[in-house]
Amino acid sequence: MQAVHDFVDMVDGYLWGPWMLGALALTGAFLTVGLRFIPWRKLPEAFKLAVQPSKGEGDISPFQALMTALAATVGTGNIAGVATAIYFGGPGALFYMWVIALVGMATKYSEAVCAIAWREVDELGNHVGGPMYYIKNGVGAKFPKLALVLAPAFAIFTAFAGFGIGNGVQANSVALALHGNFAVPVEITGLVLMVVVGLVLIGGIRRIADVASMLVPSMIVLYMGTGLIILAMNYAAIPGAIALVFESAFNPVAAEGGFLGATVMLAIRWGFARGIFSNEAGLGSAAIAH
């Protein structure tokens, strides 16, 4: 078991290391400038189009696609992810989560556009898309041998990653919360989640989108509402907290007040890593819903 743990730590250190995180951040910055900041400039129009009835091709509406993508990002990633980033990277990690979120908008926009441009229709008449398809049909148009390797590799690795960065983290957080607050056995929580999620998944993308479009809006309202209430209850501490975030982003943090102590590089690493984990920009998984 220790050997497995060491291997996972080694892979984790590489995948979430400075080179990979730096590449994702630079890619986001490049796309942001290259697209002339369209994800920022057109954000109001994007919200408007998301709630309008669909007039194009596809199995689900733009609103359902948005809710399906948000289902994986609102919740554990934005709560446990932020707490983890601050604990290991100090308050300054929050600043770098903001940075990666701003440039990550262009990355996620590009993923969705590519997914729609190169998606296919399967033998049952359903639209299927995502990175494996735009690698196959987009990259494959010029580099067929490279696409032949990368497309199935992405599909396989994403299937495995779904257990860790998605289902495993979400289920673990729910089980621990219910056990800690209501003494519900973690085995019972896991079994119930398995059955409920299974019933949704066997219905395909349409059922997933239907369930997400019903549940996610209430999740967002609850999440945002709770956050605003907490901020209102602690309004006097907001200026000091913001100042601490910016100060810690460029200065080392001492090990006190619940923090392990962090250098600026740790703040950048944990801020970028937890930010990407939270918004999925660059991971490619959200594009599958489109």
DARAKA-V660154 format. One record per helix or strand. SS is the DSSP state (~ for helix, > for strand). FROM is the first residue (numbers start at 1). TO is the last residue. If there is no record, write none. Layout:
ss=SS from=FROM to=TO
ss=SS from=FROM to=TO
This chain:
ss=~ from=2 to=15
ss=~ from=18 to=34
ss=~ from=38 to=41
ss=~ from=43 to=51
ss=~ from=62 to=71
ss=~ from=76 to=89
ss=~ from=92 to=117
ss=> from=120 to=121
ss=> from=127 to=128
ss=~ from=131 to=137
ss=~ from=139 to=141
ss=~ from=144 to=182
ss=~ from=186 to=201
ss=~ from=204 to=233
ss=~ from=235 to=250
ss=> from=253 to=253
ss=> from=262 to=262
ss=~ from=264 to=279
ss=~ from=286 to=289
